[in-house]
Amino acid sequence: MSAMPPPPAEPLLHDPDVLVIGGGIVGLFCAYHLRLGGSSVTVVERGPVGGPQSCSYGNTGFVGTQGAAPLAEPGVPAQGLRWLLNPESPFSIRPRWDGELLRWLWHFRRACNDEDANAAFRVLVDMKKRSLEILRELCAAGDLASAFTAQGMVLAFRTPEGFEKGCRSVPQAVENGVPLRVLGPGELRALEPDAEFDVCGALYNEEGAYLQVPGFVVEFARMLRGMGVEIRERTEVVGFEVAGRTVERVRTTRGDLRPHETVIAAGTWSAECARKLDVGLTLQPAKGYSVTVKAPRNAPRRPALLSEGKVALMPLGERLRFGGTLELAGMDGTISRRRVDGILRTVRSYLPELEITETLETWSGFRPCTPDSLPFVGRAESYRNLSVACGHGHIGMGLAPAGGRLLAQIIAGERPDMDPAPFRVGRYGGRATRRLRLRR
């Protein structure tokens, strides 16, 4: 006998005040703050919430104040050209004729200067600190408490040149509120007595914190449902109906919705979604990798950044995760064995005695990156009731809580608690390359 067909998907229930497109960490925090403000909220997610299609599944979960330096910095273009020749490098661009990629690279190159990099760093540090405060309060008790850990982070350096550069960054970091300090002789051993680091030196950030992923995302979604947020998984947006400057209807694979406000927070897929509304987002999918292994007995107890190799190491209970690389290869999700080998080789060079016995999972996913590393958060200027929250790059877990609050304040017409100007949606121009076909 043939198998019975699956039952039809349950239809969407009602038209909410706000529809959030995207159920990753960014969309969920938008929904959280909107619901706290009294709005009825529906979230639609193309896959399962916290599923492997999202960055919220396979990233390292880091949420502290470290990692606020933008991708676009002086010297990066020259370094990037050298990395392009190395198939195991932490950064690569797949050569192809792509107008959107060329446009992104042009803006990226323009942002590679001291003034813009320093300004972006200050903004991102502030956003990360605000997010950390929100997470501390949210995870102080209840089911989310076990998914949040704050015990500091180590920045390890293999080379004298790298360590010297890291030490030079400390005064600027401290000036901007990052509690970074140089570890003295013996301090790294005291912090990590089980691990054998082969390094020239290390820094320490006492605000290193992380979330257990994807468990935090799944539990957070459960909490939101308890608050009255409707979350519809495996529901894809296929189109819109507009009248003038108003989004009147959102068409999904499970029926239509007529929200008062619509938020596009679909990660890398945000650009495609916005294009249906003739809104151009200068956004590129940057493929990142993670390798999750069974936690060795001599693993570090705290998160660590293996600095020159651009690999993050995160202890996740009985698992240990290594995350790294930034590959501009379009939406090609193929896992490159050479890049995975590059990550593992980096780990072994910093921790040669690490006893890796079992690989549990190798994953790749797309981080939505803007040229200046500042996310898009705010109104899409061409519409009265459309907002965007995307482009958080590889630090979305650490920016989403404050970014979601900022967006909720903008939608509610409240005075934002942080300056929204750096996150303006139309800062690179707002027209999509493909024209919109209006449906009436």
Stockholm file with secondary structure:
# STOCKHOLM 1.0

chainA/1-440         MSAMPPPPAEPLLHDPDVLVIGGGIVGLFCAYHLRLGGSSVTVVERGPVGGPQSCSYGNTGFVGTQGAAPLAEPGVPAQGLRWLLNPESPFSIRPRWDGELLRWLWHFRRACNDEDANAAFRVLVDMKKRSLEILRELCAAGDLASAFTAQGMVLAFRTPEGFEKGCRSVPQAVENGVPLRVLGPGELRALEPDAEFDVCGALYNEEGAYLQVPGFVVEFARMLRGMGVEIRERTEVVGFEVAGRTVERVRTTRGDLRPHETVIAAGTWSAECARKLDVGLTLQPAKGYSVTVKAPRNAPRRPALLSEGKVALMPLGERLRFGGTLELAGMDGTISRRRVDGILRTVRSYLPELEITETLETWSGFRPCTPDSLPFVGRAESYRNLSVACGHGHIGMGLAPAGGRLLAQIIAGERPDMDPAPFRVGRYGGRATRRLRLRR
#=GR chainA/1-440 SS CCCCCCCCCCCCCCCCSEEEECCSHHHHHHHHHHHHTTCCEEEECSSCTTCTTSHHHHSCCBCSSTTCSCSCCTTHHHHHHHHHTCTTSSEEECCCCCHHHHHHHHHHHHHCSHHHHHHHHHHHHHHHHHHHHHHHHHTSSSTTGGGEEECCEEEEESSHHHHHHHHHHHHHHHHTTCCEEECCTTHHHHHCSSCCCCCSEEEEETTCEEECTTHHHHHHHHHHHHTTCEEECSCCEEEEEEETTEEEEEEETTEEECCSEEEECCGGGHHHHHHTTTBCCCCEEEEEEEEEEECCTTCCSSCEEETTTTEEEEEETTEEEEEEEEEECTTCCCCCHHHHHHHHHHHHHHCTTCCCCCEEEEEEEEEEECTTSCCEEEECTTCSSEEEEECBGGGHHHHHHHHHHHHHHHHHTCCCSSCCGGGCTTTTCCBCSSCCCCCC
#=GC SS_cons         CCCCCCCCCCCCCCCCSEEEECCSHHHHHHHHHHHHTTCCEEEECSSCTTCTTSHHHHSCCBCSSTTCSCSCCTTHHHHHHHHHTCTTSSEEECCCCCHHHHHHHHHHHHHCSHHHHHHHHHHHHHHHHHHHHHHHHHTSSSTTGGGEEECCEEEEESSHHHHHHHHHHHHHHHHTTCCEEECCTTHHHHHCSSCCCCCSEEEEETTCEEECTTHHHHHHHHHHHHTTCEEECSCCEEEEEEETTEEEEEEETTEEECCSEEEECCGGGHHHHHHTTTBCCCCEEEEEEEEEEECCTTCCSSCEEETTTTEEEEEETTEEEEEEEEEECTTCCCCCHHHHHHHHHHHHHHCTTCCCCCEEEEEEEEEEECTTSCCEEEECTTCSSEEEEECBGGGHHHHHHHHHHHHHHHHHTCCCSSCCGGGCTTTTCCBCSSCCCCCC
//
